[in-house]
């Protein structure tokens, strides 16, 4: 049995509203155990005998069939989430900046986003591996930051999802305790 974190893209924004209790109930019919939802923003931890690709396939099918939501999710092992949190060079709590981790299961899209991001003036960006990059935004200015505007473009939105580093720490802690 492996412990996983599943990060949903675009849930509870833009008209796609799913109650976490309903999501948890729907996932009970799938080959998952220990399902927990975190922070009502599309973060789920669970255990499964499936590999990451199998978890992704089952999870996305569940969302489509139950909620009519053409979902896109990133599935990481609990160990990978822990490694990303550890590798992030930015602080989880800082008075002047927020630290973010952008996740993707499409390495080519993430590489393209990273290259476009490093070309932006004043963007502090670090590649954490084939599935993640970390970046900073000023407190109160995340949505207006150049990298946030870049990463929200349609060509990246469908293949990436971003979490605050504090959220990643909470997901790591929950996933490792399953």
C-alpha positions, 0 to 999 in steps of 0.5 A, a space after each residue: 500500500 502506498 500513500 499519495 497526495 492528489 492535487 486537483 486543478 480548478 476546484 471550487 473556483 470558476 463555477 466548479 464547486 464540489 463539497 469535500 464531504 461529497 468528494 470523499 464519499 465518491 472516492 469510497 467506491 474506488 480502490 482507495 483507503 484512508 481518504 482525507 480532504 484538506 483545506 477545501 481547495 482540492 487537496 486529497 491524501 489517500 492510500 492505494 495499491 495502485 501506482 501513481 498513473 492508476 491513482 490518477 486514472 481512477 481519481 479523474 474517472 471518479 470526478 467525471 462520473 460523479 460530478 461531471 467535471 472533466 478533471 485534471 489532477 497531479 498525483 504524487 507519492 507522500 515521499 515525493 511531496 516530502 522531498 519537494 517541501 524539503 527541496 524548496 529554497 523559500 520559507 514557508 512563513 515570511 512577512 514579505 513573501 509567499 512561497 509557492 510550488 507549481 506542480 505538473 504531471 507534464 514535464 514538457 509543459 513545466 519545462 516550458 513554463 520554467 524557461 518563460 518564467 526565468 526570462 521575467 524580470 524580478 521573478 525568483 524561480 527554482 526548478 525542483 525537479 521534473 514535476 515541480 518548481 518553486 517561486 516567490 510572490 510579494 504578500 498581497 500581490 500574488 495574482 498581480 505577480 509576473 509569474 502568476 500571470 504567466 502561469 495562468 495562461 491557458 497553455 499552462 493552466 490545463 497542465 499545472 496547479 499551484 499550492 502555497 508552500 504552507 499547504 504543501 507542508 500540511 499535505 505532506 504531514 497528512 500523507 505521511 500519517 496515513 
